[in-house]
Amino acid sequence: MKEKASPLKYLCMDPKKFKRTKIIATIGPTSDSAKKIQSLLANGVNGVRINFSHGNYTEYKNIIKFARSSAKSLDRSVAVIADLQGPKIRVGELPTGGIEVKSGEMLKFHYGADYNLNGIIPIQHDIAKDVKKGNRLFLKDGEIRTVINSTMDGLITVRAQNGGVVGSNCGINLPDTDFKSPTLTSKDLADISFNVKNNVDYIALSFVQTANDIKRLKKILANKKSKIRVIAKIETDIATRNLEEITQVSDGVMVARGDLAIETSAEDVPVLQKEIIDLCRKYKKPVIIATQMLESMIENLQPTRAEVSDVASAVTDGVDAVMLSGETAVGKYPIETVSLMKRVIKKTEGYLIKAKNQVMISADESTQTAISMAAITLAEQLKAKMIIAESMTGSTALSIASLRPTQPIMIVSPDKKVCNQLSIVWGSKPFLITRTEKASRAVINKLKSRGNVKKGDMLVTAFGRNSGVAGGTDTVRLLEVK
């Protein structure tokens, strides 16, 4: 049964019913109306993703507008994530019906070639200067595998290892190639300017290879005086060799399992997923698991048992958010998919709470980590109803969330953008206050009015004695609701 849109429902903070793992939904043709987006949010979506590989600026502006207005009507925050296309390499135009490739056959590729003139397969980016003999070149999401035999004067010659049909615009993966050219294309730069103007919350950077890719994008945003945060998409083999450095400089990480499985191997992905989740918890960064979470629900009302187990496994691993792609962008049942994902999350989290299976991971001995652990320990010992994290930038909330407490985390900030950005952080609910309000008093009054807390309930707060100073959290206090 679909849940009705209700702001009272949103602020449910009962530890036994509260959804800790967040849901991100990709918005597309079957979900891009104001009504559908509001319904998605009401049924459990915490962040909306816009895929900049499809659509146009008019459509993107409407999605952002609908997401903001829906969140406002539900009295809540929502994260808007712009996912850049990046330098996705594709073949160019081929004859209708494509060309048949046979195992052992030699194929030739060249930037801007005309297949009808000379039988050379065109590619849309000049990659000849980056690839080397012996590098693997995969076509059609890894369906056709080849090895580069030679590269000379821009002409790339490969030998096919298996057969298949290659059609126009099919994707190319090069798992062994370290690209020296920038990860940001001219289209990406235009899209960044659009997103700064329209004040999205995150930009997800595609095909990240090193920490420098993230730093380059952050510098562009800083020059534009933008507070947009950057999510690193891990989908290349080279990125897996630089995971720690990438995690440290990013504001969040997305495990893009589709391209990652092609660039590495299918059996590598589950282990990499766990490694990335652990790194993100260590460095207090939100982590998102993406690709084929409930893929069969694009066409069917029921998922496979394997898909349900995949979602549950991600929750058990301690991921901040699980993401839906085609399921909500082009699928027949976007609302039902979100509702089912929410049920799986809550059922799995119920087991984890009962089994006390969340493990603290501490990366350092900083004051912030010590304060966070103290707040959680106090809340556990006194069976506090929730932890209130007062935060200017979100760093306190991220620190507490990384330790995965049993109690819900109420994030209190006077910065609307921070509230939106923290909507995808595990175990938390952002709460916007004015700069003149007393944070704890404002939260308690609102929670009391909505029946979330009652007289005698104990709450733990973490805050800085110097109000308004970012990163200054140094105090833990116990409050009793009067």
Secondary structure, 3 states (H helix, E strand, C coil): CCCCCCHHHHCCCCCCCCCCCEEEEECCCCCCCHHHHHHHHHCCEEEEEEECCCCCHHHHHHHHHHHHHHHHHCCCCCEEEEECCCCCEEECCCCCCCEEECCCCEEEEEECCCHHHHCCEEECCCCCCCCCCCCEEEECCCCEEEEEEEEECCEEEEEECCCEEECCCCEEECCCCCCCCCCCCHHHHHHHHHHHHCCCCEEEECCCCCHHHHHHHHHHHHHCCCCCEEEEEECCHHHHCCHHHHHHHCCEEEEEHHHHHHHCCCCCHHHHHHHHHHHHHHCCCCEEEECCCCHHHHCCCCCCHHHHHHHHHHHHHCCCEEEECHHHHCCCCHHHHHHHHHHHHHHHHHHHHHHCCCCCCCCCCCHHHHHHHHHHHHHHHCCCCEEEEECCCCHHHHHHHHCCCCCCEEEEECCHHHHHHHHHCCCEEEEECCCCCCHHHHHHHHHHHCCCCCCCCEEEEEECCCCCCCCCCCEEEEEECC
